[in-house]
Amino acid sequence: MKKVEPHSPKDAAWRDFVVRHMNEIGIRATPTRIAVLVSLFEMKQGVKADEIYTFANRKGIGLSQASIYRNLVDFERVRIVSRQWTPGDVGARATFFLQCPRQPEKMHVVSCRKCGRRTKFESPQFVDLMKSATQVSMFGSSEQPINISIVCADCE
């Protein structure tokens, strides 16, 4: 497999931090895992496994879809990525977002139903409103990721 390196020093430092974290918790930093991580770093957004596959192939990195998905599931287990379900053509599809393994956070996303573009959003007022609504309705108090599906201005 071709050796893969991130483009920016910031991405390289983050990658090194994640590799150290993987070693600390007993997950080997294999070339495939590093290639998946570098692809996630460079794409800078929530991505689906098939998007990583296409991105890696364009870069000349030989990864199978099964290896990518298996590694994303492993990364989710140790909180390197978070998975959110987004609507697809046939049903829900998993979208993965990078997150710091030591400071897991819930990602709230607005996505376009037509083009699939996704944008992370942060609104403390909205999150507080959702928390109070779930507590009043007895749905529990743990914060869950929120995905709002709309049609973006470019697709209208």
Secondary structure, DSSP 8 states (H G I E B T S, - for coil): ------SSHHHHHHHHHHHHHHHHTT----HHHHHHHHHHHHH-S-B-HHHHHHHHHHTT----HHHHHHHHHHHHHTTSEEEEEEE-SSSEEEEEEE--TTS----EEEEETTT--EEEE--HHHHHHHHHHHHHTTS-SS----EEEE--TTT-
